[in-house]
Amino acid sequence: MLVGLVVLWPGGAPAHERTGVGFDRQTQQATVTKVVSVSCQSVNASGSTPTGDTSTAEGSSAEQQANGTCKKATIRVDTGDDKGRTFTEIVQPDQSRQLHEGEKVVVAYEPSAPKDLQYSVTDVNRRVPMTVLAIIFAVAVVIVGRLRGVMALVALAASFLILNFFILPAILQGSNPLLVAVVGSSAIMLIALYLCHGLSARTSVAVLGTLISLMLIGFLGSWFIDWAALTGNTDDNTGLIHGLYPSIDMSGLLLAGIIIGSLGVLDDVTVTQTSAVWELHEANPAMGWRGLYRAGIRIGRDHIASVVNTLVLAYAGAALPLLLLFSIAQSSVGAVANSELVAEEIVRTLVGSIGLVASVPVTTALAALVVAADRPEPGTAAASAAESIPAGAAAGPAQPRSGRGRRRKR
């Protein structure tokens, strides 16, 4: 992993000339200083009532713009070379975003446009609510998790650093997205697991189980992306990326996204399964690896059912607007699944789910083999105590192994 980080380290994202399209625009912070109501007919370019069919969405919108009440907003630029400069913007009555006096907004700057058209409102400034929400999240994690919560936040920060300073710039530099994703995900996994759960055999088993599952996800993802002829270039954002950096392998970028997206859930599954096997061994140290595996896999089946459902619903929730569009168009299930937009999500979901399902028996078997090596020798005090534990005690509370409170034989 360290060798991969050194070899693939990008040294920063390559520069490019801004296109002014989508996210690739110059932006500044601004404030809405004044909002007044005006007649749409007096501010629209045509100034005449449309004669189109108002039963359609376009005709109805044109009718509202001609006869409705619009808003004329004055916006002050707060950052950049033009700080203090003001401009006006007309807000139509049917626009989803309505501006309000005192509202913080984000404005796009186009230097090549006429002076009175260089600035336009593109979004609302959400920094304050997002910061407050992040603080509430951090406080909740620390209060409930205490030291583990603090370590989890440190691991989260490290994950963002690796993502921003290694994975994204390396892909933009033209490195193989799959290789970058594997190396970056491995670094994130090692930092997160060892920081949160400590340097121990238990954590190492979880790390190994996660690595094996990631390799399976990478293999299956590569195979099915190629077989299904998925290009990874399905929307405006991916099209813009491909236009700016033609050397990027977009299908490889799709595979990298599948691997990174599966990593977080994989960590949860492998750590939980490893902990379950360790606790079963604590409850009955005489149990062999087969018994530990059978007991652990029973726990894992419940985990599989909940995790797979969670992953599928997470992807369905993210693609809900797209699914609504297909529903409006009354497309058949086969036609929807065959479209590249939905096929990408299906491959992403199913490949990730297969990796999650496989991680349960793999991690459980590894944990059972490792922990069974600590089985007490026959004839020892620990073995005698373990043999006296009923078979059903494996599901009970863990017994201390430190020897505290036990009478030692002299």
N, C-alpha and C positions, 0 to 999 in steps of 0.2 A: 504494500500500500504506500509506504513512504517513498519507494523508488518511483512508483507511478505518479505521486504528487510532484516529485522533483522533475521528472521527465516531461510531464504534461503541464507544469505550471505556466500560465499564460503571460503573466506580467502586465495584465490590464487588457481591457477590451479595445479592439482596433477602432480608430476614429473614422467618421464618415460625415459627409455633408448632409445636413438635415433636409428631409424631403417635404416637411410640412404636412405629412399625412398621418392620421391616427395619433399614436403616442409620440411619433417622431416630430414633435413641434417644439418651438421655443415657448415657454410658458412663464408667466409672472403671477404674483399674488396681487389681489385687488379687493376693493370694498365698494359695495353699492351705497352710494351717498344719497340718492334721491330717486323716488319712484312716483310718477304721476300717471293718471289714467287719461287716455286720449282715444279719439275715434279711429278705428282701424282704417276707415276709408280715407282719412286725412293723411295717414302716414304710409300706407301701402303704395307701391309704385304705380299700379294701374289706376287706382282711384275710381274704378267703375265696378258695378255689381256684376259678378260672373253669370254667365248664361248656361253653364254646364249642368249636368244631371246631379242634383243635390242628394239623390238617393245613394250615390257612391261615396266612399270615404274621401276621395279627392274633392268631389263637388261640395260635400258638406263642409270640409275644411276651408275651401275657398269662400263659401258663403259666410262663415264665421269671421274670416279675416276681413271681408268687405264690410259687414254690417255690425260686427261685435265691438267690444271695448278692449283696446290693447293697452299695454303698459310701456311707458317710455322711461327707461332706467338710465341714470347717470352713474358711471363707474369710475373710480379713481384707482390708478395704478400705484401699488405700494412698494414695489421692488423693481430693481433693474435701473437702466440708464434713464428711463422715462418716468421715474418715480415722481408722483404728484400730478402727472398728466391725466386728464379726464376725457372720456368719450361716452357717447350715448348708444343705447341698443334698444330696439323695439322687440317686445315680447308679445307674441300672438296669443290669443285667448285659449287656443287648443294645444299650446306647448305643454309638455309634461313638467318642465322646470319653470316655475314662476319666481321671479326675483323679488326680494323684499329689502326695504331700506335697512342699512346696517349689516347686511349679510356679507360674509367673506366668500369670495369666489376665486376661481382660477381662470386666467385669460390667456389666450393664445396670441402670439405675436408673429406677424408675417412681414418682414422688412421690405419685401418687394412690392407689397400692395400700396395703393394710394394712402396718404397719411391718415385720412379719416376712416379708413377701413383696415388699418394695420392690427387693431386689437379687436378681439371678440371673446365673449364669455363661453367657456367650454365645460366648466364643471363647478361644483361647490367645494369650498375649502373645508375638508372634514378632519383636519389635523387635531383639533381640540377634542371632539368626541372619541376619535380613535385613540388618542393618548390616554384619555380618562379610562376607556375600556381596557387598554393594556395594563394600566396601573391596577385597576380592580382585579384583573386576572392574576397579575403577579402577587398581589397581596393575598388573594384567596389560596393560591398555590403554596405560599410560604406559611400561612396560618395553619392549613390542614397538613401539608407535607413536612413542615419544619425544615430540618437540614436536607432531607431528600428533596423537598420542594425547591430549596435554594440551588441544589445541584442540578435539578431538572431545568431550571431557568438558565443556569450557566451553559448546560448542554444545548439548550434551544438557541442561545446566542451564538454558540460555536457552530451550530448547524447553519444559521443564516450567514455567518462569515464564510464558511466553506462554499455555500451556494453562490454568494455574491462575488467572492474573490477568486474562486477556482472554477466551479462548474460552468457558470454562465460565460465568463470571459474565455475559457478554454474552448467551449463550443463555438463561440464567435470567431476565435482565431483559426478555426477549421479543423480542430482535432476530432477524432472519431467520437461522436456523441455517446455511443455505447460504452467505450472504454472510459471516457470521462465520467459517465454516470456510475459505473461499477467502482472506480477508484474513489470518487467523491462520496458515494453512498457508504462504502466501507469505512472511510474516515469518519463520517457522521455517526455511523453505527458504533464504532469502537469508542469514540469520545462519549457518546450519549450513554451507552450501556455501562461502561466502566466508571464514569462519573456518578451515575445515579445508583448503581448497584454494587460498586466496589470491585476491587481486583480479587477475584476468587474463582474457584473451579466452576461454581454455579454460573457465574456470569460468562465465563469462557465457553461453556457448553451452549448457552444462549447465543453467543456470538457465532459459534461454528454452525449451529442450526440455521441462523439467519443467513449466513454466507451461502450455505448449500441451497437454501430456498431462493435466494437472489439469483444464483446461477441458473436454476431451473426456470425462473421467470424470464431471464434474459434469453435463454435458448428457445423457449416456447414463443416468446414475443417476437424474436427475430424470424422464426419459422413462419408464424401465422401472418405477420405483417407482409412478408414477401409473398406468401401463398395467396393472400387476399388482395394483393396489389394495392396496399394502402400507401399513399404518397406522403401523408402528414401535412399536406398543404391544402387545407379545407376552408379557411376563413380569411378575413382581411388581415388579421395579425400575422398569421403564418405566411401569407402572401407577401406582406411587407418585409418580413424577415428574409424570405427567399430573394426578394428583389434587392435588398441592401447587401446581403451576403450570399451570393449564389453558390459559394463553395460549401455551404452547410448542407449536410445530408439530412433532409427533412424527415425521411422515414426513420433514420437513426435518432433524430430528435424525438420522434414519437415514442420509440422504444426506450430512450433515456427517461422520458416522462413516466412511462409505465413502471420502470424500476424504482425511481425516486418516490413515486406515489405509493408504491406497495411497501416501502421500507418502514414507514411509521407503524402500520398495522402489524407487520411482521415482527417488529421488536416486541410489541405487546404480547403476541401469541407465544413467541419463543421464551420470553421471560416468565410468563405465566405457567407454561408447561414445565419448564425447568424447576420453578419454585414448587409446583405441585409434587413432582417426583421427589424432591429433597424433603418435603414435609412428610410424605409417605414413608420415606426411609427413617426420618426422625421418630415417627410413631411406631415403626416396627423395624429395627435395624437388622433383624434376621431374614427379612424378605429378600429373595433373590431378584435378579434383574428381570426375569420373566414376569414375576408377580408385580414388580414395580411398573413394568411396561403396561401390563393389562390394566392395572388400576389407573395409571396415568392417562392411558388412551380413552378410558371411560370419561374422565374429566374433559379430555380434549374434544370428544364428540360434541359435548354441549357448547364448548368454545367455538368449534367450527360453525355450528348452526347460527350462532349469534353474529360472529365476525363476518361471514359471507353475506348475510342479510344486510349488515351494516354497510359493507363495501358497495353492494349493488344499489342500495338506496342512496348512498352518498353520490354516486355517479349519476343516478337518475335525477336527483335533486339539482345537480349542477347543469344537467341537460334539459331541465324542465321546459324552458321557453322553446327549445328546438322541438321537443315532443309535442308541445301545444300547436306549433305550426303544422306538423304532420297531421295532427288530429283535425285541425281546421280544414286542411286540404283533403281530408277523408281518404288518406292513403292507406293501402292495405299493410298488414304487419310485415309481409314479405318485402314489399317495396321500401318500407321504412328501414328495415334491417339491412337491405342491400345498398342503401345510400352510404357513401363514404363517411359522412359526418357521424351517422349512427354506428356504422360498422367499426369505426375507430373506438367508440365508447364500449361496444360489445367486446372487442378484442382486449381492450384495456381492463375491463371488469373481469372477464373470464380468465384471462392469463394471470392476473393478480390473485384471483380467487383460487386457482389451481395451486399457485405457489403457497398461499396461506394454508390450504388443506394439507398439502404435502409437508409443510413445516411442523405439523402436529406429530405425526408418527416419527419423523426424522429426529426432531428435538427430544421427544419422549424416549426414543431408543438410545440416543446418545447420553441423556441424563441418567437413564437406568443403568447403562453399562458403567458410567463413571462412578456413580454413587454406590453401586453394588460392590465396587472394589474396596469400599470401606466397611464391608460386612464383617462383624466380629468372628473370630476363630471359635470353633466348637470347644466347649469346655471352659471358656472364660466366663467371668462374672457377667459381662455384658451380654454374652450369648445366652446364658441361663435366664437372665432377666427378660431378654427379647422373646425366648421361647415360651415364657409364662404369659405373654400378652395374647389375648384372644385374637382370632383371625379378623374379627370386625373392628378391632381397635385401630386399623389403618385409617379409618375415616374419622377417628376421634381426634382430640387435641394432641398436639405434638408433645412428646416427653423430653425433658432436658437431657442433654448428653454430656454436660460438663461434669457430672458426678456430684454436683452440689446437692446436699440433702440426703445422699445415699451413704450407707454404712459400708466402709471398705473392709475387705477381708485382709487380715494381717497374717 
